[in-house]
Amino acid sequence: MKIKELENAASNFGTPIYVYDLSIIESQNRKLQNAFKNLDNYKIHFAAKSLSNISILKFINNLGIGLDAVSIEEVKIGIKCGFNKDEILYTPNGVSFSEIKEAKSLGVKINLDSLESIKDFSEHYPNHSISVRINPGIYAGGNEKISVGHSNSKFGIPEEFIKDLIKMDKGNKIKVTGLHIHTGSDITKNNQFEKGIKKIFSIATKFKNIESIDLGGGIKIPYFLGDTETNLNDYASAVEHEHKKFKNNTGKES
Ligand SMILES: Cc1ncc(COP(=O)(O)O)c(C=O)c1O
């Protein structure tokens, strides 16, 4: 964006002012879609926590992107902006069960990250489809505050409890159709992505009804000229590789 355009925006609307360049949002989207195009079936989601401006969310929805929501407010904004309910993934952390019930009644996809809330969910909605956030036990991310997939993190179900989930799934108390990890943000080391991808696909083979795997965020963009960024092609190749192995192991098509 040219300085002159910014100056015009400031004099037309006053300051402080936030200016967003839709052409950059479009080109970033193209970059992502292009990197993952060899996968049979994938969907890019935008994390509403990073920006909940209604006009921009509508624009993002029109690009065919889904929404990642972590609060009931983000869920409601997403619905208001026209996102399909089955393309809104709601991943709360430490909320009361009434909020989860509200999200369920709104019809969005529910992704839970504690055994307690999953048990509550199974009592209220036995054998209803649910996605589960796993803690992969991996330290990854641009700094300590945005590294959220390590074993001391409050996010996600630690691996040692996966056996409890498998038991509930086998006993038809819950129907695990999705798995999710979010290891951290601003990840540039591809082996950190690879570890997470390998782990989640291997956990997926233990459940009989998996329809989707959500790999969270983690993609680093350059914040200034010459800054580092995630190598999207390497990341996408690692996903393709593990997905292929998963299909061969389970006979699943997508
Ligand atoms: C559940 C979930 N999904 C996605 C994201 C977005 O991650 P990123 O900012 O790395 O794109 C976050 C960030 O905290 C998250 O908690």
The ligand as a Gaussian input file, in Angstrom:
#p B3LYP/6-31G(d) Opt

LIG

0 1
 C       -7.165000     -23.466000      18.542000
 C       -6.330000     -22.518000      17.741000
 N       -6.372000     -22.585000      16.394000
 C       -5.660000     -21.719000      15.635000
 C       -4.872000     -20.738000      16.219000
 C       -4.156000     -19.782000      15.311000
 O       -2.838000     -19.960000      15.338000
 P       -1.826000     -19.064000      14.455000
 O       -1.882000     -17.698000      15.063000
 O       -0.519000     -19.720000      14.658000
 O       -2.308000     -19.104000      13.053000
 C       -4.768000     -20.661000      17.610000
 C       -3.902000     -19.645000      18.219000
 O       -3.773000     -19.493000      19.403000
 C       -5.519000     -21.579000      18.388000
 O       -5.477000     -21.548000      19.732000

